[in-house]
Amino acid sequence: MCSIGVTQLNSAVVDFEQRIQNNIPGHLRYASRYWINDLTSAPHIPELLTELDELVTRQLLNWLEVISVMNLVPVMTMELQELRVWLKSDPVRAAVSPTTTDLVHDVSRFIREFGVPIAMSAPHVRASAAPLCPAETTLYRIYAHQLDVEVLGGRDAGWSACIRTLEEHTDRVNSLAVTPDGQTVVTGSKDATAK
């Protein structure tokens, strides 16, 4: 992606912005940023679900590299959650192929798990993050053949039950509440703070 070396951080590339301009056309930058918003706002058109299937089964790693160089990894975490909710909210959309549903879930978890290295270095999508993706996930099974590195052992089979560790408090957490939509967690701590 943009001729960035495997060991280079996005921020260490001297002419980074120029490389983005030269290698990622404007329409692709727009589509990479807004496809989820545009899809979830569009009227029901069955062909769009077919296009979604094509995107997630053939271009997901490429998309992850593009959002890395565009500094969009944190933004897309929330957008992917919106996509997951949108897919489940309508019986017609819920009938999208299980592979597509699994990939949308997997890429959401993938970004939560590997978002920091992906955001720092686009080549790490394929060089380190995807090879460490749990072996029994749909994402790994579909994209393993595109990876330059193979991890021979020590990789988890599936995603951990732990989605995120909160490390904001300086003392133990005494209480925890989750909003009904599951999107927000509020904690109260012995350090006399709520986060």
N, C-alpha and C positions, 0 to 999 in steps of 0.2 A: 504494500500500500504506500503510494507516494515515494517509493524508493527509500524507505526508512530501514536501516539495518536492524537485524534481529535484536541486537544488544542496545540499540539507541532508545532513549526516552524521547517522546514527542517534543518536549521542551528543549532538548539538546540539538535538534535539527536547525541548522543556521537559517535556511531559507524556507522554513516550515510553511508559513502562510502562502508563499508563492507556489510551493509544491502542491498544496491543496487546490489552489486556483488552477494550476496546470493539469492536474491529474483527476480531479473530481468535478465534472461539469456541474453548472448551476442547478440544472433540473434534478440531478442525482443528490446534490446537497439538500435541496428543498424536499425531495421525496424521502430521503433518509430521516429528516427531522420531523416531517408532518404526516407521514403515511398513516400512523395510528389515529391521529386526530381526524384526518380526512376520511378514513375508513369508518370510524365509529360515528361520524356525523352524516354519512351518506345514507340515502334511502336504501331500502333492501333491494339489492341486485345480486342474484345468485352468482353471477360471474365474479363479483368481488371476492366471494369466499374461495372460489377457484384460484384467483390471483393470490390471495393470502396463503393458500396451500403451497402454491409455486414459490412464493417468497421464502416461507419458513423452511421448506424442504430443500431448496437449492441455493439460496443466497444469504442465509443467516450469518455465517461467519464473515462474509464480505460486508454486510450491514454493520456488524459489530466493529469492524475495523474503521469503517467510515465514521460511525458515531464517536469512536475514540479520537480520531484526528480532528473532529469538529468540536471536541470537548462537550459532548452531549450525554455521556454515560449516566450521570446522576438524573438528568431530566427524563431519560428513557426508562429508568426504573419505575417511575410513577406512571408513565404512559403505558407500559406493559401491563401494569396492574389494572389500569382502565380497560385495556383490551381484553384481559381475562374476564373481567366483570361483564363487559359487553357481549362476549361470546356466550356466556352462560345465561344472559338476561332474556333471551328469545328462543323459543323452541326450534325455529328454523336455523338460527345461528348455532345453537347448541348441537345441531346435527352435523356440524362440520367434522371432517375426518378426525378420528382419535389421534392420528399422528400429528395433525396440526395443533390440536388442543394440547397434546403432550409437549410439543415443541415450544408453544407459547409459555407454558408453565416452566419448562426447562430453561428457556432463555431468561426468564424473569429470575429464577433461582441462580442461574449462572452469573448474571450481572450482580446480584446481591453477594454472591460468594467471591467473585473475581473482579469486581468493579474497579478496585483501586489499581491493580496492575494493568487492566485493560485501558483505563483512563490515562494512565501514564505512558503507555507504549502500545500502539496499534499492533505491532508484530507479536506481542505477547498473547493476542487472541489465539493464534495457532501454535506459538512456540512454547507456551507454558500453561495458559488457562484451559484451553480445550483438551489438551492431553491429560490434565488432572481432573477433568469432568468425571463424575461417577460413571463407572463402566456400564451400568444397566439402564442408563437414561436414554431416551429416544434421541436426544441431541448428540450424544457420543456415538451411538450406533449408526446414525445417518451420516455424521461428518468425520468419523475416525479416519476414513480413507484420504481425507484432505489434509491431514496433519503431517508435519515434518518430524515429529517426535512421538515415540511410543513409550508409555510408562509400563514397565513390566510387572510391577507389583506395588502394593501399598496404597492403591487407590480405592476409595469407597465404592461400594456397589450402587448405592442410591444416595439421594440427598439427605443430609442430616435433618433431624427434626428441629434443630435449632436454626431459626432463620436469621436471627441477629442477636448479638450480645450487646447490651446497653452498659456503657462504662462511664456514665455521666456523674454518678454520685460518688461521694468520698467516704460514705459509710453504708451500712447494710440497707437494703430496701425493705420497708415495712408493709407497703401496700402497693397494689397494682390494679389498674382498671383498663379495660379495653372497650373502645367505642363499639356500638352494635354492628357497625359496618366492618369491623375488624381492621380498620385502617390506622387507628391511633392508639398508642399505649401511653398511659399517664402513670408515673410512679411517685411514691412518697417515700422519703428516706429518713433515717435517724439523723442524717446531717442537716435536717430541718429545711430541706428543699423539695420541691415538686418539679418533675421534668416531664 
